Amino acid sequence: MVNVNSIIKRGNITLNKNQFRFCWDVETTGLEPFKDRILCITIMNVDTLAIQSFCQEDEQQLIKDFWDAVKNADMLIGFNSHTFDYPFVIQRSLFYAITVNKNIKQIDLRKESTGFWESYNKFAKGKLSDWAEKFGVPVDTEDGSKMPGLFLQGKWKEVQEHCEEDVKICKRLYDRCKICKVIT
């Protein structure tokens, strides 16, 4: 049984001079920050591969703990994070009057991997699970649309596992974008 009132940590997430980049993902109960809530935020240090998940009933504490963990970060790397994750977390932070770090550079791998910056095609196809399939990475958890149902059933562990799985796929795509010089 997952203790939903505690932060789940795996590995050493501690930052040092060379470790300020995190892949991240956010799971929510829906798409509207004014009526939905954050269920889980997972970060992965891209240098150490340490994972930390903030997955708990107390959304306000979850958000505070997330911002505290990335307070010295200089980069957050996500998938569709410019249009969903980051704005959702910012709005929920505002609701609770939580201080945010607006100095963190954002890389949205969905935009980078579809050539959005060159074509401005906001309707370009490609989900994170599509990239997992191309990399031969099995997707073992439910897709993000199932998170509200898992939340209602009290299945916090499954929510956390999905969020962590997405971060691992995000890291694989980030590495590929670096190798292929899509991101420098």
QUIRAHU-V32269 format. One record per pair of residues at least 12 apart in sequence whose C-alpha atoms are under 10 Angstrom apart, sorted by sequence separation. I is the first residue (numbers start at 1). J is the second residue. D is the distance in whole Angstrom. If there is no record, write none. Layout:
I:J:D + I:J:D
This chain:
26:38:7 + 27:39:5 + 28:40:7 + 41:53:6 + 42:54:6 + 53:65:10 + 54:66:7 + 90:102:9 + 110:122:10 + 114:126:8 + 147:159:6 + 26:39:8 + 27:40:5 + 28:41:9 + 40:53:7 + 41:54:5 + 42:55:8 + 53:66:9 + 111:124:9 + 113:126:9 + 146:159:9 + 147:160:10 + 26:40:6 + 27:41:6 + 40:54:5 + 41:55:7 + 52:66:9 + 110:124:9 + 129:143:8 + 25:40:8 + 26:41:5 + 27:42:9 + 39:54:8 + 40:55:4 + 41:56:10 + 54:69:10 + 110:125:9 + 111:126:10 + 144:159:9 + 147:162:9 + 25:41:6 + 26:42:7 + 38:54:10 + 39:55:6 + 40:56:7 + 110:126:7 + 142:158:8 + 143:159:10 + 146:162:10 + 147:163:10 + 24:41:7 + 25:42:5 + 26:43:9 + 38:55:9 + 39:56:7 + 40:57:9 + 52:69:9 + 110:127:8 + 141:158:7 + 142:159:9 + 24:42:5 + 25:43:7 + 38:56:9 + 39:57:7 + 110:128:8 + 113:131:10 + 141:159:9 + 144:162:8 + 23:42:8 + 24:43:4 + 25:44:9 + 38:57:9 + 39:58:9 + 40:59:9 + 109:128:9 + 141:160:10 + 142:161:9 + 143:162:7 + 144:163:8 + 22:42:9 + 23:43:6 + 24:44:6 + 38:58:10 + 39:59:7 + 86:106:9 + 141:161:7 + 142:162:7 + 143:163:10 + 22:43:6 + 23:44:5 + 24:45:9 + 38:59:6 + 41:62:8 + 110:131:10 + 140:161:9 + 141:162:5 + 142:163:10 + 21:43:9 + 22:44:5 + 23:45:7 + 24:46:10 + 37:59:7 + 38:60:9 + 40:62:8 + 41:63:8 + 67:89:10 + 86:108:10 + 140:162:8 + 141:163:9 + 144:166:9 + 21:44:8 + 22:45:5 + 23:46:7 + 37:60:10 + 39:62:8 + 40:63:9 + 43:66:9 + 66:89:10 + 85:108:10 + 139:162:9 + 141:164:10 + 143:166:9 + 21:45:6 + 22:46:6 + 38:62:8 + 39:63:10 + 41:65:10 + 42:66:8 + 82:106:7 + 141:165:8 + 20:45:7 + 21:46:6 + 22:47:8 + 38:63:8 + 41:66:7 + 81:106:8 + 82:107:8 + 83:108:9 + 140:165:8 + 141:166:9 + 19:45:7 + 20:46:8 + 21:47:8 + 22:48:10 + 23:49:9 + 40:66:10 + 43:69:9 + 63:89:8 + 67:93:9 + 81:107:8 + 82:108:6 + 139:165:8 + 19:46:8 + 20:47:9 + 22:49:9 + 24:51:9 + 26:53:10 + 43:70:9 + 63:90:9 + 74:101:10 + 80:107:9 + 81:108:5 + 82:109:9 + 83:110:10 + 138:165:10 + 139:166:9 + 19:47:6 + 22:50:10 + 23:51:9 + 24:52:10 + 25:53:10 + 26:54:10 + 27:55:9 + 45:73:10 + 71:99:10 + 73:101:9 + 74:102:10 + 75:103:9 + 76:104:7 + 77:105:8 + 78:106:8 + 79:107:8 + 80:108:6 + 81:109:8 + 82:110:9 + 83:111:10 + 137:165:10 + 18:47:8 + 19:48:8 + 22:51:9 + 24:53:10 + 26:55:10 + 63:92:8 + 64:93:8 + 71:100:8 + 72:101:9 + 74:103:7 + 75:104:5 + 76:105:6 + 77:106:6 + 78:107:6 + 79:108:5 + 80:109:7 + 81:110:8 + 82:111:9 + 13:43:9 + 15:45:8 + 46:76:10 + 63:93:7 + 70:100:10 + 71:101:6 + 73:103:9 + 74:104:5 + 75:105:5 + 76:106:5 + 77:107:5 + 78:108:5 + 79:109:5 + 80:110:5 + 81:111:9 + 139:169:9 + 13:44:8 + 14:45:9 + 45:76:10 + 46:77:9 + 67:98:9 + 68:99:9 + 70:101:8 + 71:102:10 + 72:103:9 + 73:104:6 + 74:105:6 + 75:106:6 + 76:107:6 + 77:108:6 + 78:109:6 + 79:110:5 + 80:111:7 + 137:168:10 + 138:169:10 + 13:45:6 + 15:47:10 + 44:76:10 + 60:92:8 + 64:96:9 + 67:99:8 + 68:100:9 + 71:103:9 + 72:104:8 + 73:105:9 + 74:106:9 + 75:107:7 + 76:108:9 + 77:109:7 + 78:110:8 + 79:111:8 + 80:112:10 + 137:169:8 + 9:42:10 + 11:44:10 + 12:45:9 + 15:48:10 + 43:76:9 + 44:77:9 + 59:92:9 + 60:93:8 + 63:96:9 + 64:97:10 + 67:100:6 + 68:101:9 + 71:104:9 + 78:111:10 + 79:112:9 + 132:165:10 + 8:42:10 + 10:44:10 + 11:45:10 + 13:47:10 + 14:48:9 + 43:77:9 + 59:93:10 + 64:98:7 + 66:100:10 + 67:101:7 + 70:104:9 + 79:113:9 + 132:166:9 + 135:169:9 + 13:48:8 + 43:78:10 + 60:95:9 + 61:96:10 + 63:98:8 + 64:99:8 + 137:172:9 + 12:48:8 + 13:49:8 + 14:50:9 + 60:96:6 + 63:99:10 + 64:100:9 + 132:168:10 + 133:169:10 + 11:48:9 + 12:49:9 + 13:50:5 + 59:96:9 + 60:97:9 + 61:98:10 + 63:100:10 + 129:166:8 + 132:169:6 + 135:172:8 + 11:49:8 + 12:50:6 + 13:51:7 + 60:98:8 + 128:166:7 + 131:169:8 + 132:170:9 + 135:173:9 + 10:49:10 + 11:50:5 + 12:51:8 + 13:52:7 + 128:167:10 + 131:170:9 + 10:50:6 + 11:51:6 + 12:52:9 + 129:169:8 + 132:172:8 + 9:50:9 + 10:51:5 + 11:52:8 + 128:169:7 + 129:170:10 + 131:172:9 + 132:173:8 + 135:176:10 + 9:51:7 + 10:52:6 + 128:170:7 + 131:173:7 + 8:51:9 + 9:52:5 + 10:53:8 + 8:52:6 + 9:53:6 + 41:85:9 + 7:52:8 + 8:53:5 + 9:54:8 + 128:173:9 + 7:53:7 + 8:54:6 + 6:53:10 + 7:54:5 + 8:55:7 + 38:85:10 + 80:127:9 + 6:54:8 + 7:55:7 + 8:56:9 + 22:70:8 + 41:89:9 + 79:127:8 + 80:128:9 + 5:54:10 + 6:55:8 + 7:56:7 + 21:70:9 + 79:128:7 + 4:54:9 + 5:55:8 + 6:56:7 + 20:70:8 + 38:88:8 + 78:128:10 + 4:55:6 + 5:56:5 + 6:57:9 + 20:71:10 + 21:72:10 + 22:73:8 + 25:76:10 + 33:84:10 + 37:88:9 + 38:89:8 + 3:55:9 + 4:56:4 + 5:57:6 + 6:58:9 + 20:72:7 + 21:73:6 + 22:74:9 + 23:75:8 + 24:76:7 + 25:77:9 + 26:78:9 + 32:84:10 + 36:88:9 + 37:89:9 + 2:55:9 + 3:56:8 + 4:57:6 + 5:58:7 + 19:72:10 + 20:73:4 + 21:74:6 + 22:75:6 + 23:76:6 + 24:77:6 + 25:78:6 + 26:79:10 + 31:84:8 + 2:56:9 + 3:57:9 + 4:58:8 + 5:59:10 + 7:61:10 + 15:69:9 + 19:73:8 + 20:74:5 + 21:75:5 + 22:76:5 + 23:77:4 + 24:78:5 + 25:79:8 + 31:85:10 + 33:87:9 + 34:88:9 + 38:92:8 + 6:61:10 + 7:62:8 + 14:69:8 + 15:70:9 + 17:72:10 + 19:74:9 + 20:75:6 + 21:76:6 + 22:77:6 + 23:78:6 + 24:79:8 + 25:80:9 + 26:81:9 + 33:88:6 + 37:92:8 + 5:61:9 + 6:62:9 + 13:69:8 + 14:70:10 + 15:71:10 + 16:72:9 + 17:73:10 + 19:75:10 + 20:76:9 + 21:77:7 + 22:78:9 + 23:79:9 + 25:81:8 + 32:88:8 + 33:89:8 + 36:92:9 + 5:62:9 + 13:70:10 + 15:72:8 + 16:73:10 + 24:81:9 + 28:85:9 + 31:88:8 + 33:90:9 + 34:91:8 + 35:92:10 + 7:65:8 + 15:73:8 + 26:84:9 + 27:85:8 + 33:91:6 + 34:92:8 + 7:66:10 + 25:84:10 + 26:85:6 + 32:91:10 + 33:92:6 + 25:85:7 + 26:86:9 + 28:88:9 + 110:170:10 + 113:173:8 + 24:85:9 + 25:86:9 + 28:89:10 + 34:95:9 + 109:170:8 + 113:174:9 + 24:86:10 + 26:88:9 + 33:95:9 + 108:170:10 + 109:171:10 + 112:174:9 + 26:89:8 + 110:173:9 + 113:176:10 + 109:173:7 + 113:177:7 + 109:174:7 + 112:177:8 + 108:174:10 + 107:174:9 + 115:182:9 + 109:177:8 + 113:182:7 + 112:182:7 + 113:183:9 + 112:183:7 + 109:182:10 + 109:183:9 + 107:183:9 + 21:104:9 + 20:104:10 + 21:105:9 + 22:106:10 + 23:107:9 + 21:106:10 + 23:108:10 + 23:109:10 + 79:166:9 + 78:166:9 + 79:167:9 + 78:167:8 + 77:167:9 + 79:169:10 + 79:170:7 + 78:170:7 + 79:171:10 + 77:170:8 + 78:171:9 + 57:151:10 + 77:171:8 + 79:173:9 + 78:173:10 + 79:174:9 + 78:174:9 + 57:154:10 + 77:174:8 + 57:156:9 + 56:156:8 + 55:156:7 + 56:157:10 + 55:157:9 + 55:159:8 + 56:160:9 + 55:160:6 + 54:160:8 + 40:147:10 + 53:160:7 + 39:147:8 + 53:161:9 + 55:163:9 + 39:148:9 + 54:163:10 + 53:163:8 + 37:148:10 + 53:164:7 + 36:148:9 + 39:151:8 + 52:164:9 + 51:164:8 + 30:144:9 + 31:145:10 + 29:144:9 + 30:145:8 + 28:144:8 + 29:145:9 + 30:146:10 + 40:156:9 + 51:167:9 + 27:144:7 + 28:145:9 + 29:146:9 + 30:147:8 + 39:156:8 + 51:168:9 + 26:144:9 + 27:145:9 + 28:146:10 + 29:147:6 + 30:148:7 + 41:159:10 + 42:160:8 + 27:146:10 + 28:147:7 + 29:148:4 + 40:159:7 + 41:160:8 + 42:161:10 + 49:168:9 + 27:147:7 + 28:148:7 + 29:149:8 + 39:159:8 + 40:160:6 + 42:162:10 + 43:163:9 + 44:164:8 + 27:148:9 + 29:150:9 + 39:160:8 + 40:161:10 + 42:163:6 + 43:164:8 + 29:151:7 + 40:162:10 + 41:163:7 + 42:164:6 + 46:168:10 + 49:171:9 + 28:151:9 + 29:152:9 + 40:163:7 + 41:164:9 + 42:165:9 + 44:167:7 + 39:163:10 + 40:164:9 + 42:166:9 + 43:167:7 + 44:168:8 + 42:167:7 + 43:168:10 + 46:171:7 + 41:167:10 + 42:168:10 + 44:170:10 + 45:171:9 + 44:171:8 + 46:174:9 + 46:175:9 + 28:159:9 + 27:159:7 + 27:160:8 + 26:160:10 + 27:162:8 + 26:162:10 + 27:163:6 + 25:162:10 + 26:163:7 + 25:163:6 + 26:164:10 + 24:163:9 + 25:164:8 + 27:166:10 + 24:164:9 + 25:165:9 + 26:166:9 + 25:166:7 + 26:167:9 + 24:166:8 + 25:167:6 + 23:166:9 + 24:167:6 + 25:168:10 + 23:167:6 + 24:168:9 + 22:167:9 + 23:168:8 + 25:170:8 + 23:169:9 + 24:170:8 + 23:170:7 + 24:171:9 + 23:171:6 + 22:171:9 + 23:172:10 + 4:154:9 + 4:155:10 + 23:174:8 + 2:154:10 + 4:156:7 + 8:160:9 + 2:155:9 + 3:156:9 + 4:157:9 + 1:155:9 + 2:156:7 + 3:157:9 + 1:156:9 + 2:157:6 + 1:157:8 + 2:158:10 + 2:160:10
